[in-house]
Amino acid sequence: MHTTSFAEMHCSIGQSLERVGHWWSPLIVRDIYLGLHRFDDIVENLGISRNLLTRRFDALIAAGIVERRVYQQRPLRYEYHLTTAGSELVPVLMALMAWGDKWATPPGGPPVRLVHDSGGHDCTPQVSCATCGQPITTATVTALPGPGAAPGPGTMVLARRSGQTRNQT
């Protein structure tokens, strides 16, 4: 199967998708967060082929999202754990899950409840401003060109809006 690469995309979303955009990757990260650390448990839970899971683990390890830890020497066996980058990806997946619970709920309702540890109450993740804590929506945030808005795939229009242009020959 051929997939599109976003490696040359000059865009944070494109670069993120290059690392976790394969459709199995978020589910693998989810399973590790939920406590499945062994290869066979993830194969069984997802119904993914062993070869495909091996390739996904290799990519997630190379991207610094997952790490392998030896849990048995003979035969050599590994567990898979989230790195700091992987742990910081989980709230993004929780926000995606909240969107799915609202707009694409599976039959019977949401399959997972999130409980906030500090109060013991059910919670629904939302994206909020790190400065003021207010929810972020398309109506409350304006996107402007940033310092990395250079001409190229993924930021061509932003670069043009910021006054940077590509030399045309």
C-alpha positions in Angstrom: 0.0 0.0 0.0 1.4 3.4 -1.0 0.7 6.3 1.4 1.3 10.0 1.0 4.4 11.3 2.8 4.2 14.7 4.5 8.0 14.7 5.2 8.5 17.8 3.0 5.5 19.6 4.2 6.4 22.8 6.0 3.5 22.6 8.4 3.2 21.4 12.0 0.1 19.4 11.2 1.8 17.7 8.2 4.9 16.9 10.2 2.6 15.5 13.0 0.8 13.4 10.5 4.1 12.1 9.1 4.8 10.7 12.5 1.3 9.5 13.7 -0.9 9.8 10.6 -1.0 6.2 9.6 -4.5 5.1 10.7 -3.2 2.4 13.1 -0.8 4.7 14.9 -3.3 6.6 17.1 -4.9 3.3 18.0 -1.6 1.8 19.0 -0.8 4.8 21.2 -4.3 4.6 22.7 -3.8 0.9 23.6 -0.4 1.6 25.2 -2.0 4.4 27.2 -4.8 2.0 28.3 -2.2 -0.4 29.7 -1.5 -2.8 26.8 2.3 -3.0 26.7 2.9 -6.4 25.1 3.0 -7.0 21.4 0.6 -10.0 21.5 -2.0 -8.1 23.5 -2.0 -5.2 21.0 -2.3 -7.7 18.1 -5.3 -9.3 19.7 -7.0 -6.0 20.8 -6.7 -4.3 17.4 -6.9 -7.3 15.1 -3.8 -6.0 13.3 -1.4 -8.3 11.5 1.9 -8.9 13.3 3.9 -7.6 10.3 1.9 -4.4 10.2 2.2 -3.8 13.9 6.0 -4.4 13.7 6.2 -1.7 11.0 4.0 0.7 13.0 6.1 0.1 16.2 9.3 0.7 14.2 7.9 4.0 12.9 6.6 5.1 16.3 10.0 4.3 17.9 11.9 6.2 15.2 9.6 9.2 15.7 10.3 9.2 19.5 6.7 8.4 20.5 7.1 4.8 21.7 10.0 3.0 23.4 10.8 -0.7 23.7 11.8 -2.1 27.1 13.1 -5.6 27.6 10.9 -7.6 30.0 12.3 -11.1 29.3 15.8 -12.2 28.3 15.2 -15.7 27.0 13.6 -15.6 24.6 14.1 -11.8 24.2 10.8 -10.0 24.6 9.8 -6.4 24.8 7.1 -4.2 26.2 6.2 -1.0 24.6 5.7 2.3 26.5 5.0 5.9 25.6 7.8 8.4 25.7 7.2 11.9 26.9 6.2 12.9 23.4 3.8 9.9 23.3 2.3 10.8 26.6 1.8 14.4 25.4 0.0 13.0 22.3 -2.6 11.2 24.4 -4.6 14.4 25.3 -4.8 15.1 21.6 -6.3 11.6 21.1 -8.7 12.2 24.0 -9.9 15.4 22.3 -10.4 13.4 19.1 -12.3 10.8 21.1 -14.5 13.5 22.5 -15.3 14.7 19.0 -16.0 11.1 18.0 -18.3 10.7 21.0 -20.3 13.7 19.9 -20.3 13.3 16.1 -19.6 9.6 15.4 -20.7 7.7 18.5 -20.6 3.9 18.0 -23.8 2.0 18.6 -24.6 1.7 22.3 -22.7 4.9 23.1 -19.1 5.9 23.9 -17.0 2.8 24.6 -14.7 4.6 27.1 -15.4 6.9 30.0 -12.7 9.4 31.1 -12.6 10.1 34.8 -10.7 13.2 36.1 -8.4 11.9 38.8 -8.5 15.1 40.9 -12.3 15.0 41.4 -13.3 11.6 40.4 -15.9 12.9 38.0 -16.5 12.0 34.3 -14.8 14.5 32.0 -15.0 15.5 28.4 -11.7 16.8 27.1 -11.6 20.2 25.4 -8.9 22.2 23.8 -8.2 25.4 25.8 -5.8 28.3 25.8 -2.7 27.7 27.9 -2.6 31.3 28.9 -6.2 32.1 29.9 -7.8 28.7 30.1 -10.7 29.6 27.8 -11.9 27.0 25.3 -10.5 27.4 21.8 -12.9 27.4 18.9 -12.8 28.6 15.3 -14.9 31.6 16.5 -12.4 32.6 19.2 -9.0 32.2 17.6 -7.4 33.8 14.6 -4.6 32.0 12.7 -1.8 34.3 11.6 1.5 33.5 9.9 4.2 32.4 12.3 7.9 32.6 12.2 8.1 29.3 10.3 5.7 30.4 7.5 8.2 30.0 4.8 7.2 29.4 1.2 6.7 25.7 0.6 4.2 22.9 0.7 1.8 23.4 3.6 2.6 27.1 4.2 2.6 28.6 0.7 -0.5 30.8 1.3 0.6 31.8 4.8 4.0 32.9 3.6 2.3 34.9 0.8 0.0 36.5 3.4 3.0 37.5 5.5 4.8 39.1 2.6 7.3 36.3 1.9 7.2 35.2 -1.7 9.0 32.5 -3.6 11.4 33.7 -6.4 9.7 32.8 -9.6 12.0 32.1 -12.6 
